[in-house]
Amino acid sequence: MFGMGLTEILLVGAVALMLFTPRELPSIIKGIARFYASLRRTAEDFRAQIMESEEMQDIRGEYHRTRAEIDRAKHMARREVQKVQREAKSVGDSVKQTAQEGKSALSGRVGQGEPAERSKVAPTESERRLKVAAAGDDDDGRDQGAA
């Protein structure tokens, strides 16, 4: 205890008996024991605070490293989004320009060109029957007039 051997403890006890009366000695020893316990608690609290402080420093260091990684990831993501936005705007501008050129080309042709020819769509079955019937009526009228 306290780095003292048995002889040192006996010497301290003998000096205490010379300085204090035997009635005061038990209360003095209790006071010294309380002081010693208080001192040990204080030392233990101090040690715990130091350990907690070191742990907090480790936690803070880890927090700052993680925060830096998150910030780098956000920065990279932001750059990629901006790159995609620029590409999309470029494609949009290209589409607008192509549409504008097509519109200009069409408006130039419509104003200066000849009228469009009528498309020749194949007649439907009912249209063919009507034509055949009309042609047959014309043939019957000629034959009757000739006879």
Contact map, one row per residue, 1 for C-alpha under 8 A:
111110000000000000000000000000000000000000000000000000000000000000000000000000000000000000000000000000000000000000000000000000000000000000000000000
111100000000000000000000000000000000000000000000000000000000000000000000000000000000000000000000000000000000000000000000000000000000000000000000000
111110000000000000000000000000000000000000000000000000000000000000000000000000000000000000000000000000000000000000000000000000000000000000000000000
111111111000000000000000000000000000000000000000000000000000000000000000000000000000000000000000000000000000000000000000000000000000000000000000000
101111111000000000000000000000000000000000000000000000000000000000000000000000000000000000000000000000000000000000000000000000000000000000000000000
000111111100000000000000000000000000000000000000000000000000000000000000000000000000000000000000000000000000000000000000000000000000000000000000000
000111111110000000000000000000000000000000000000000000000000000000000000000000000000000000000000000000000000000000000000000000000000000000000000000
000111111111000000000000000000000000000000000000000000000000000000000000000000000000000000000000000000000000000000000000000000000000000000000000000
000111111111100000000000000000000000000000000000000000000000000000000000000000000000000000000000000000000000000000000000000000000000000000000000000
000001111111110000000000000000000000000000000000000000000000000000000000000000000000000000000000000000000000000000000000000000000000000000000000000
000000111111111000000000000000000000000000000000000000000000000000000000000000000000000000000000000000000000000000000000000000000000000000000000000
000000011111111100000000000000000000000000000000000000000000000000000000000000000000000000000000000000000000000000000000000000000000000000000000000
000000001111111110000000000000000000000000000000000000000000000000000000000000000000000000000000000000000000000000000000000000000000000000000000000
000000000111111111000000000000000000000000000000000000000000000000000000000000000000000000000000000000000000000000000000000000000000000000000000000
000000000011111111100000000000000000000000000000000000000000000000000000000000000000000000000000000000000000000000000000000000000000000000000000000
000000000001111111110000100000000000000000000000000000000000000000000000000000000000000000000000000000000000000000000000000000000000000000000000000
000000000000111111111100100000000000000000000000000000000000000000000000000000000000000000000000000000000000000000000000000000000000000000000000000
000000000000011111111000000000000000000000000000000000000000000000000000000000000000000000000000000000000000000000000000000000000000000000000000000
000000000000001111111000000000000000000000000000000000000000000000000000000000000000000000000000000000000000000000000000000000000000000000000000000
000000000000000111111101100000000000000000000000000000000000000000000000000000000000000000000000000000000000000000000000000000000000000000000000000
000000000000000011111111100000000000000000000000000000000000000000000000000000000000000000000000000000000000000000000000000000000000000000000000000
000000000000000010011111110000000000000000000000000000000000000000000000000000000000000000000000000000000000000000000000000000000000000000000000000
000000000000000000001111111000000000000000000000000000000000000000000000000000000000000000000000000000000000000000000000000000000000000000000000000
000000000000000000011111111100000000000000000000000000000000000000000000000000000000000000000000000000000000000000000000000000000000000000000000000
000000000000000110011111111110000000000000000000000000000000000000000000000000000000000000000000000000000000000000000000000000000000000000000000000
000000000000000000000111111111000000000000000000000000000000000000000000000000000000000000000000000000000000000000000000000000000000000000000000000
000000000000000000000011111111100000000000000000000000000000000000000000000000000000000000000000000000000000000000000000000000000000000000000000000
000000000000000000000001111111110000000000000000000000000000000000000000000000000000000000000000000000000000000000000000000000000000000000000000000
000000000000000000000000111111111000000000000000000000000000000000000000000000000000000000000000000000000000000000000000000000000000000000000000000
000000000000000000000000011111111100000000000000000000000000000000000000000000000000000000000000000000000000000000000000000000000000000000000000000
000000000000000000000000001111111110000000000000000000000000000000000000000000000000000000000000000000000000000000000000000000000000000000000000000
000000000000000000000000000111111111000000000000000000000000000000000000000000000000000000000000000000000000000000000000000000000000000000000000000
000000000000000000000000000011111111100000000000000000000000000000000000000000000000000000000000000000000000000000000000000000000000000000000000000
000000000000000000000000000001111111110000000000000000000000000000000000000000000000000000000000000000000000000000000000000000000000000000000000000
000000000000000000000000000000111111111000000000000000000000000000000000000000000000000000000000000000000000000000000000000000000000000000000000000
000000000000000000000000000000011111111100000000000000000000000000000000000000000000000000000000000000000000000000000000000000000000000000000000000
000000000000000000000000000000001111111110000000000000000000000000000000000000000000000000000000000000000000000000000000000000000000000000000000000
000000000000000000000000000000000111111111000000000000000000000000000000000000000000000000000000000000000000000000000000000000000000000000000000000
000000000000000000000000000000000011111111100000000000000000000000000000000000000000000000000000000000000000000000000000000000000000000000000000000
000000000000000000000000000000000001111111110000000000000000000000000000000000000000000000000000000000000000000000000000000000000000000000000000000
000000000000000000000000000000000000111111111000000000000000000000000000000000000000000000000000000000000000000000000000000000000000000000000000000
000000000000000000000000000000000000011111111100000000000000000000000000000000000000000000000000000000000000000000000000000000000000000000000000000
000000000000000000000000000000000000001111111110000000000000000000000000000000000000000000000000000000000000000000000000000000000000000000000000000
000000000000000000000000000000000000000111111111000000000000000000000000000000000000000000000000000000000000000000000000000000000000000000000000000
000000000000000000000000000000000000000011111111100000000000000000000000000000000000000000000000000000000000000000000000000000000000000000000000000
000000000000000000000000000000000000000001111111110000000000000000000000000000000000000000000000000000000000000000000000000000000000000000000000000
000000000000000000000000000000000000000000111111111000000000000000000000000000000000000000000000000000000000000000000000000000000000000000000000000
000000000000000000000000000000000000000000011111111100000000000000000000000000000000000000000000000000000000000000000000000000000000000000000000000
000000000000000000000000000000000000000000001111111110000000000000000000000000000000000000000000000000000000000000000000000000000000000000000000000
000000000000000000000000000000000000000000000111111111000000000000000000000000000000000000000000000000000000000000000000000000000000000000000000000
000000000000000000000000000000000000000000000011111111100000000000000000000000000000000000000000000000000000000000000000000000000000000000000000000
000000000000000000000000000000000000000000000001111111110000000000000000000000000000000000000000000000000000000000000000000000000000000000000000000
000000000000000000000000000000000000000000000000111111111000000000000000000000000000000000000000000000000000000000000000000000000000000000000000000
000000000000000000000000000000000000000000000000011111111100000000000000000000000000000000000000000000000000000000000000000000000000000000000000000
000000000000000000000000000000000000000000000000001111111110000000000000000000000000000000000000000000000000000000000000000000000000000000000000000
000000000000000000000000000000000000000000000000000111111111000000000000000000000000000000000000000000000000000000000000000000000000000000000000000
000000000000000000000000000000000000000000000000000011111111100000000000000000000000000000000000000000000000000000000000000000000000000000000000000
000000000000000000000000000000000000000000000000000001111111110000000000000000000000000000000000000000000000000000000000000000000000000000000000000
000000000000000000000000000000000000000000000000000000111111111000000000000000000000000000000000000000000000000000000000000000000000000000000000000
000000000000000000000000000000000000000000000000000000011111111100000000000000000000000000000000000000000000000000000000000000000000000000000000000
000000000000000000000000000000000000000000000000000000001111111110000000000000000000000000000000000000000000000000000000000000000000000000000000000
000000000000000000000000000000000000000000000000000000000111111111000000000000000000000000000000000000000000000000000000000000000000000000000000000
000000000000000000000000000000000000000000000000000000000011111111100000000000000000000000000000000000000000000000000000000000000000000000000000000
000000000000000000000000000000000000000000000000000000000001111111110000000000000000000000000000000000000000000000000000000000000000000000000000000
000000000000000000000000000000000000000000000000000000000000111111111000000000000000000000000000000000000000000000000000000000000000000000000000000
000000000000000000000000000000000000000000000000000000000000011111111100000000000000000000000000000000000000000000000000000000000000000000000000000
000000000000000000000000000000000000000000000000000000000000001111111110000000000000000000000000000000000000000000000000000000000000000000000000000
000000000000000000000000000000000000000000000000000000000000000111111111000000000000000000000000000000000000000000000000000000000000000000000000000
000000000000000000000000000000000000000000000000000000000000000011111111100000000000000000000000000000000000000000000000000000000000000000000000000
000000000000000000000000000000000000000000000000000000000000000001111111110000000000000000000000000000000000000000000000000000000000000000000000000
000000000000000000000000000000000000000000000000000000000000000000111111111000000000000000000000000000000000000000000000000000000000000000000000000
000000000000000000000000000000000000000000000000000000000000000000011111111100000000000000000000000000000000000000000000000000000000000000000000000
000000000000000000000000000000000000000000000000000000000000000000001111111110000000000000000000000000000000000000000000000000000000000000000000000
000000000000000000000000000000000000000000000000000000000000000000000111111111000000000000000000000000000000000000000000000000000000000000000000000
000000000000000000000000000000000000000000000000000000000000000000000011111111100000000000000000000000000000000000000000000000000000000000000000000
000000000000000000000000000000000000000000000000000000000000000000000001111111110000000000000000000000000000000000000000000000000000000000000000000
000000000000000000000000000000000000000000000000000000000000000000000000111111111000000000000000000000000000000000000000000000000000000000000000000
000000000000000000000000000000000000000000000000000000000000000000000000011111111100000000000000000000000000000000000000000000000000000000000000000
000000000000000000000000000000000000000000000000000000000000000000000000001111111110000000000000000000000000000000000000000000000000000000000000000
000000000000000000000000000000000000000000000000000000000000000000000000000111111111000000000000000000000000000000000000000000000000000000000000000
000000000000000000000000000000000000000000000000000000000000000000000000000011111111100000000000000000000000000000000000000000000000000000000000000
000000000000000000000000000000000000000000000000000000000000000000000000000001111111110000000000000000000000000000000000000000000000000000000000000
000000000000000000000000000000000000000000000000000000000000000000000000000000111111111000000000000000000000000000000000000000000000000000000000000
000000000000000000000000000000000000000000000000000000000000000000000000000000011111111100000000000000000000000000000000000000000000000000000000000
000000000000000000000000000000000000000000000000000000000000000000000000000000001111111110000000000000000000000000000000000000000000000000000000000
000000000000000000000000000000000000000000000000000000000000000000000000000000000111111111000000000000000000000000000000000000000000000000000000000
000000000000000000000000000000000000000000000000000000000000000000000000000000000011111111100000000000000000000000000000000000000000000000000000000
000000000000000000000000000000000000000000000000000000000000000000000000000000000001111111110000000000000000000000000000000000000000000000000000000
000000000000000000000000000000000000000000000000000000000000000000000000000000000000111111111000000000000000000000000000000000000000000000000000000
000000000000000000000000000000000000000000000000000000000000000000000000000000000000011111111100000000000000000000000000000000000000000000000000000
000000000000000000000000000000000000000000000000000000000000000000000000000000000000001111111110000000000000000000000000000000000000000000000000000
000000000000000000000000000000000000000000000000000000000000000000000000000000000000000111111111000000000000000000000000000000000000000000000000000
000000000000000000000000000000000000000000000000000000000000000000000000000000000000000011111111100000000000000000000000000000000000000000000000000
000000000000000000000000000000000000000000000000000000000000000000000000000000000000000001111111110000000000000000000000000000000000000000000000000
000000000000000000000000000000000000000000000000000000000000000000000000000000000000000000111111111000000000000000000000000000000000000000000000000
000000000000000000000000000000000000000000000000000000000000000000000000000000000000000000011111111100000000000000000000000000000000000000000000000
000000000000000000000000000000000000000000000000000000000000000000000000000000000000000000001111111110000000000000000000000000000000000000000000000
000000000000000000000000000000000000000000000000000000000000000000000000000000000000000000000111111111000000000000000000000000000000000000000000000
000000000000000000000000000000000000000000000000000000000000000000000000000000000000000000000011111111100000000000000000000000000000000000000000000
000000000000000000000000000000000000000000000000000000000000000000000000000000000000000000000001111111110000000000000000000000000000000000000000000
000000000000000000000000000000000000000000000000000000000000000000000000000000000000000000000000111111111000000000000000000000000000000000000000000
000000000000000000000000000000000000000000000000000000000000000000000000000000000000000000000000011111111100000000000000000000000000000000000000000
000000000000000000000000000000000000000000000000000000000000000000000000000000000000000000000000001111111110000000000000000000000000000000000000000
000000000000000000000000000000000000000000000000000000000000000000000000000000000000000000000000000111111111000000000000000000000000000000000000000
000000000000000000000000000000000000000000000000000000000000000000000000000000000000000000000000000011111111100000000000000000000000000000000000000
000000000000000000000000000000000000000000000000000000000000000000000000000000000000000000000000000001111111110000000000000000000000000000000000000
000000000000000000000000000000000000000000000000000000000000000000000000000000000000000000000000000000111111111000000000000000000000000000000000000
000000000000000000000000000000000000000000000000000000000000000000000000000000000000000000000000000000011111111100000000000000000000000000000000000
000000000000000000000000000000000000000000000000000000000000000000000000000000000000000000000000000000001111111110000000000000000000000000000000000
000000000000000000000000000000000000000000000000000000000000000000000000000000000000000000000000000000000111111110000000000000000000000000000000000
000000000000000000000000000000000000000000000000000000000000000000000000000000000000000000000000000000000011111110000000000000000000000000000000000
000000000000000000000000000000000000000000000000000000000000000000000000000000000000000000000000000000000001111111000000000000000000000000000000000
000000000000000000000000000000000000000000000000000000000000000000000000000000000000000000000000000000000000111111100000000000000000000000000000000
000000000000000000000000000000000000000000000000000000000000000000000000000000000000000000000000000000000000000111110000000000000000000000000000000
000000000000000000000000000000000000000000000000000000000000000000000000000000000000000000000000000000000000000011111000000000000000000000000000000
000000000000000000000000000000000000000000000000000000000000000000000000000000000000000000000000000000000000000001111100000000000000000000000000000
000000000000000000000000000000000000000000000000000000000000000000000000000000000000000000000000000000000000000000111110000000000000000000000000000
000000000000000000000000000000000000000000000000000000000000000000000000000000000000000000000000000000000000000000011111000000000000000000000000000
000000000000000000000000000000000000000000000000000000000000000000000000000000000000000000000000000000000000000000001111100000000000000000000000000
000000000000000000000000000000000000000000000000000000000000000000000000000000000000000000000000000000000000000000000111110000000000000000000000000
000000000000000000000000000000000000000000000000000000000000000000000000000000000000000000000000000000000000000000000011111000000000000000000000000
000000000000000000000000000000000000000000000000000000000000000000000000000000000000000000000000000000000000000000000001111100000000000000000000000
000000000000000000000000000000000000000000000000000000000000000000000000000000000000000000000000000000000000000000000000111110110000000000000000000
000000000000000000000000000000000000000000000000000000000000000000000000000000000000000000000000000000000000000000000000011111110000000000000000000
000000000000000000000000000000000000000000000000000000000000000000000000000000000000000000000000000000000000000000000000001111111000000000000000000
000000000000000000000000000000000000000000000000000000000000000000000000000000000000000000000000000000000000000000000000000111111100000000000000000
000000000000000000000000000000000000000000000000000000000000000000000000000000000000000000000000000000000000000000000000001111111110000000000000000
000000000000000000000000000000000000000000000000000000000000000000000000000000000000000000000000000000000000000000000000001111111111000000000000000
000000000000000000000000000000000000000000000000000000000000000000000000000000000000000000000000000000000000000000000000000011111111100000000000000
000000000000000000000000000000000000000000000000000000000000000000000000000000000000000000000000000000000000000000000000000001111111110000000000000
000000000000000000000000000000000000000000000000000000000000000000000000000000000000000000000000000000000000000000000000000000111111111000000000000
000000000000000000000000000000000000000000000000000000000000000000000000000000000000000000000000000000000000000000000000000000011111111100000000000
000000000000000000000000000000000000000000000000000000000000000000000000000000000000000000000000000000000000000000000000000000001111111110000000000
000000000000000000000000000000000000000000000000000000000000000000000000000000000000000000000000000000000000000000000000000000000111111111000000000
000000000000000000000000000000000000000000000000000000000000000000000000000000000000000000000000000000000000000000000000000000000011111111100000000
000000000000000000000000000000000000000000000000000000000000000000000000000000000000000000000000000000000000000000000000000000000001111111110000000
000000000000000000000000000000000000000000000000000000000000000000000000000000000000000000000000000000000000000000000000000000000000111111111000000
000000000000000000000000000000000000000000000000000000000000000000000000000000000000000000000000000000000000000000000000000000000000011111111100000
000000000000000000000000000000000000000000000000000000000000000000000000000000000000000000000000000000000000000000000000000000000000001111111110000
000000000000000000000000000000000000000000000000000000000000000000000000000000000000000000000000000000000000000000000000000000000000000111111111000
000000000000000000000000000000000000000000000000000000000000000000000000000000000000000000000000000000000000000000000000000000000000000011111111100
000000000000000000000000000000000000000000000000000000000000000000000000000000000000000000000000000000000000000000000000000000000000000001111111110
000000000000000000000000000000000000000000000000000000000000000000000000000000000000000000000000000000000000000000000000000000000000000000111111111
000000000000000000000000000000000000000000000000000000000000000000000000000000000000000000000000000000000000000000000000000000000000000000011111111
000000000000000000000000000000000000000000000000000000000000000000000000000000000000000000000000000000000000000000000000000000000000000000001111111
000000000000000000000000000000000000000000000000000000000000000000000000000000000000000000000000000000000000000000000000000000000000000000000111111
000000000000000000000000000000000000000000000000000000000000000000000000000000000000000000000000000000000000000000000000000000000000000000000011111
